[in-house]
Amino acid sequence: MNHPFEHLQKESDLKEKAKHGSALFPLERYTTTFSPLVPEFSVHWHPEMEVTKIQTGQAIYTIDLQEYHVVQGDFICIPPGLLHTGKIPFQGGMVSDSFVFHLNLLGSSSADICSLLYFSPLMNGSLLLPPVITPNDDCYSSMEQTFSSLSNVYDKKQPGYELEIKSLLFHLLQLVIAHPKTHHKEGENLRIQRLKIVFDFIHEHYAEEIRIETLADLCCVSPSRFMHFFREACGTTFNQYLNQYRIRQSALLLRQRNEISQAAYACGFNNLPYFYKRFQEYYHMTPREFQRIPENSRNPKKPDNMP
C-alpha cells in the first residue's frame, strides 16, 4: 500500500492519522521511496510497532532523538510511541519495505505472561529494543528469512494467511527481544514528552506566528533554555525546523495547483522572496519548477509509516 507525498499531509499533532490495516487485523505493509524531491518525512509517532528493511540506498533515521545511519540490508525496529523521522543525504536515494502492526494483533490485551513481560513494557516504553539490526548481528539471517516469509505470505494471502502472519510476527519479535542490546528502563523520558507537546503545537499552528515564549511556556522553561533544549534534542534550531515544515506543507498546496503566492501565505510566509529562497534551498528548484514536474515522477511511494 503506497501513499504518495504522505509526508506532506497536514498534521494537527504528531500522532499518525493513518489506520494501519483494519480493527480486526491491524497490520499493513508499506514501501517507502526517498529521492532528492522527497528527501525526508516529518517527525511523528504511532501506537503501532514498525519493522523496516532498507532494500536499496541509505538514509539517516532519528529514533527517540538518536541518529542512526542505515544502509541496504539493515533492519529498523521502532516500538510503539517513539518519535521518529528519516532523511537521505543530499542527492541520495533509498527504498525500504515496512510492516506496521499493533501489538493487539498478537494478544497484547490478554492477561498472560507474554503481555506482562513483553507487550506491556513495549507499549509503555520501559522495554527498549535495538533500533538498528545489521548483517553483523547474530540474529540477522533469521530476521531476514522471517521478514521475507512475512512478505510472501502477505502478498499471496492464501486461506489461513492471517494465522501464518501472526506466527511470523511472534518469531520476528522474539528475535528482536532476544538481541543483547534489548534492555529495560523505568518510565518515559520527560524530554520526549515535552517535545511531543511542542511538535503538536507547531504542526497545528504552523501557518500562524509562533513565539518562542509560547513554546517555552509549554515546556515550563525560559525562552533561552527552550532554544537550547530544542537544538540539543533536534539538531536544528526552532526557526530552521519551522521553515522546513512550512515548506513541506506549501509543496502539498503547490501539488494541488494552488498559486505560489497562495501556498506561501497559507503556510505562514508573508514575504514571497523569502519563501522562494527557502523553497529553493530545500527542494533545489523554484516553486514554479516544482509545479512543472510530471505528477508520476513527483509522487514517490511513501506510506504513513512515514515509516
C-alpha positions in Angstrom: 0.0 0.0 0.0 1.5 3.3 -1.0 0.6 6.9 -0.1 2.3 9.4 -2.5 3.6 12.6 -0.7 2.1 11.3 2.6 4.9 13.2 4.4 3.3 16.5 3.2 0.0 15.8 4.8 -1.4 18.4 7.2 -1.0 17.2 10.8 -2.8 18.5 13.8 -0.4 16.6 16.0 2.5 14.1 15.7 0.3 11.0 16.0 -0.3 9.5 12.6 -3.7 9.8 11.2 -3.5 6.7 9.0 -5.1 3.4 10.1 -2.7 0.5 9.6 -4.9 -2.4 8.5 -8.3 -2.9 10.0 -9.7 -3.1 13.5 -9.7 -6.9 13.3 -6.4 -7.2 11.6 -4.2 -4.1 12.4 -1.3 -4.7 10.1 -0.2 -3.1 6.9 2.9 -3.3 4.7 4.4 -0.2 3.0 7.1 0.7 0.5 8.9 4.0 1.1 11.0 5.8 -1.5 13.2 8.7 -0.7 14.6 10.8 -3.5 16.0 14.4 -3.9 12.4 15.6 -4.5 11.2 13.9 -1.3 14.3 13.6 0.9 12.6 13.1 4.3 9.4 12.6 6.3 8.2 14.7 9.3 8.8 13.7 12.9 5.9 11.6 14.2 4.8 8.6 16.3 2.2 5.9 16.2 0.8 3.4 18.7 1.8 0.5 16.4 5.2 -1.2 16.2 7.2 -0.9 13.0 9.8 -3.2 11.4 11.5 -1.8 8.3 14.1 -3.3 6.0 16.3 -1.0 3.8 16.1 -2.6 0.4 18.4 -0.1 -1.5 20.4 3.0 -0.8 21.0 4.6 2.6 19.3 7.0 5.0 19.6 8.7 8.4 16.8 7.8 10.8 16.3 9.6 14.0 14.6 7.4 16.6 13.9 8.7 20.2 16.2 11.7 19.4 19.2 9.4 18.4 20.5 9.4 14.8 21.3 6.1 13.0 22.9 5.8 9.6 21.3 2.8 7.9 22.2 1.2 4.6 21.0 -1.5 2.3 20.1 -4.7 4.2 19.7 -3.1 7.6 16.6 -3.6 9.7 15.0 -0.7 11.7 12.9 -1.5 14.8 10.6 1.2 16.2 8.5 0.3 19.2 5.1 1.9 19.8 5.0 5.6 20.8 8.6 6.6 19.8 9.2 9.8 17.9 11.0 9.1 14.7 11.8 10.7 11.3 14.1 9.9 8.4 16.0 11.6 5.6 18.6 10.9 2.9 21.9 12.6 2.2 21.9 15.2 -0.5 21.2 13.7 -3.9 20.9 10.3 -2.4 18.1 7.8 -2.5 16.5 4.9 -0.6 13.8 2.3 -0.9 12.5 0.4 2.1 9.8 -2.1 3.0 7.9 -1.9 6.3 5.4 -3.8 8.4 3.4 -1.6 10.8 1.3 -3.6 13.2 -0.5 -3.1 16.5 0.5 -5.4 19.3 -3.2 -6.1 19.9 -2.9 -8.4 16.9 -0.6 -10.6 19.0 -2.9 -10.5 22.0 -1.3 -7.7 24.0 -4.6 -7.1 25.8 -4.6 -10.6 27.2 -3.6 -11.2 30.8 -0.8 -13.7 30.1 2.9 -13.9 30.6 3.7 -12.5 27.1 1.7 -9.4 27.8 3.2 -9.0 31.2 6.9 -9.5 30.2 7.0 -8.1 26.7 3.9 -6.4 25.2 3.0 -4.0 28.1 6.7 -2.9 28.6 7.0 -2.3 24.9 3.8 -0.2 24.8 4.7 1.9 27.9 8.3 2.5 26.8 10.1 0.5 29.5 11.4 -2.2 27.2 13.9 -0.8 24.7 14.7 -2.6 21.5 17.8 -2.2 19.4 16.8 0.5 16.8 19.0 -1.0 14.1 20.0 -4.6 13.3 22.7 -5.1 10.7 24.2 -8.2 8.9 26.8 -8.3 11.7 24.2 -9.3 14.3 23.8 -12.9 15.2 20.0 -12.8 14.6 20.3 -11.1 11.2 19.9 -14.2 9.0 16.9 -15.4 10.9 15.3 -12.0 10.7 15.9 -11.7 7.0 14.4 -15.1 6.4 11.4 -14.3 8.6 10.8 -10.9 7.1 11.0 -12.5 3.6 8.5 -15.1 4.6 6.2 -12.5 6.0 6.3 -10.5 2.8 5.5 -13.6 0.7 2.6 -14.7 2.9 1.2 -11.1 2.9 1.4 -11.0 -0.9 -0.3 -14.4 -1.6 -3.0 -14.2 1.1 -3.8 -17.8 0.9 -6.6 -19.2 3.2 -5.4 -19.0 6.7 -2.7 -16.5 5.9 -3.7 -14.4 9.0 -2.6 -17.3 11.3 0.8 -17.6 9.5 1.4 -13.8 9.6 0.7 -13.8 13.4 3.1 -16.8 13.8 5.8 -15.0 11.8 5.3 -11.7 13.7 5.7 -13.6 17.0 9.0 -15.1 15.7 10.2 -11.7 14.4 9.5 -10.0 17.7 11.2 -12.9 19.6 14.4 -12.4 17.6 14.5 -8.7 18.3 13.7 -9.1 22.0 16.5 -11.8 22.3 19.0 -9.3 21.0 21.7 -8.5 23.5 21.0 -4.7 23.2 17.4 -5.1 24.3 17.0 -3.7 27.9 14.6 -2.3 30.4 14.3 1.3 31.7 12.0 2.9 34.2 9.3 5.3 32.9 9.5 7.6 29.8 11.9 10.4 29.2 10.4 13.8 30.2 12.2 15.4 27.3 10.4 13.2 24.8 7.0 14.2 26.4 7.9 17.9 26.2 8.9 17.5 22.5 5.7 15.8 21.6 3.8 18.8 23.1 6.0 21.3 21.2 5.7 19.5 17.9 2.0 19.0 18.3 1.6 22.8 18.7 3.9 23.6 15.8 2.1 21.2 13.4 -1.3 22.7 14.4 -0.3 26.4 14.3 2.5 26.5 11.7 0.6 28.9 9.5 0.4 31.5 12.3 3.1 33.4 14.1 4.6 31.2 16.7 6.5 32.9 19.5 9.4 31.2 21.4 7.8 32.4 24.6 4.7 30.4 23.9 6.6 27.1 23.3 8.8 27.8 26.3 5.7 28.1 28.5 4.5 24.7 27.2 7.8 23.2 28.4 7.8 25.2 31.6 11.3 26.6 30.9 12.7 30.0 30.0 12.9 31.1 26.3 16.7 30.8 26.3 16.5 27.4 27.9 13.9 26.3 25.3 16.1 27.3 22.4 19.0 25.3 23.8 16.7 22.4 24.6 15.2 22.3 21.1 18.6 22.5 19.3 20.1 19.9 21.6 17.3 17.5 21.1 16.6 18.0 17.4 20.0 19.0 15.9 18.5 22.1 14.4 17.1 25.5 15.6 13.4 26.1 16.1 13.3 28.6 13.2 15.0 26.1 10.8 12.5 23.4 11.7 9.5 25.6 11.4 10.7 26.9 7.9 11.2 23.3 6.7 7.9 22.2 7.9 6.1 25.2 6.3 8.0 24.5 3.0 6.8 20.9 3.0 3.2 22.0 3.6 3.5 24.6 0.8 4.7 21.8 -1.5 1.4 19.9 -0.9 -0.6 23.0 -1.9 1.6 23.5 -5.0 0.9 19.9 -6.0 -2.8 20.7 -5.7 -2.3 23.5 -8.3 -2.6 26.4 -5.9 -1.0 29.7 -6.9 2.5 30.1 -5.5 1.6 33.2 -3.5 -1.5 31.5 -2.1 0.6 28.5 -1.0 3.2 30.7 0.6 0.7 32.9 2.6 -1.3 29.8 3.6 1.8 28.3 5.2 2.9 31.3 7.2 5.3 33.0 4.7 4.4 36.7 4.4 7.4 37.6 2.2 7.5 36.0 -1.2 11.2 36.5 -2.0 12.0 34.8 1.4 9.6 31.9 0.5 11.3 31.4 -2.9 14.7 31.4 -1.2 13.8 28.8 1.4 11.9 26.6 -1.0 14.9 26.5 -3.4 17.2 25.7 -0.5 15.0 22.8 0.5 14.0 21.3 -2.9 16.9 22.6 -5.0 14.4 24.1 -7.5 12.0 27.0 -7.7 8.3 26.6 -6.8 7.4 27.0 -10.4 9.9 24.3 -11.5 8.4 22.1 -8.8 4.9 22.6 -10.2 6.1 21.6 -13.7 7.4 18.2 -12.7 5.1 15.5 -14.1 2.8 14.0 -11.5 4.0 10.4 -11.9 7.7 11.4 -11.3 6.8 13.6 -8.4 4.9 11.0 -6.5 7.3 8.5 -4.9 5.9 5.6 -2.9 5.5 6.9 0.6 3.5 5.4 3.4 2.3 6.9 6.7 4.8 4.8 8.5 6.5 7.9 7.4 7.9 4.6 8.2 
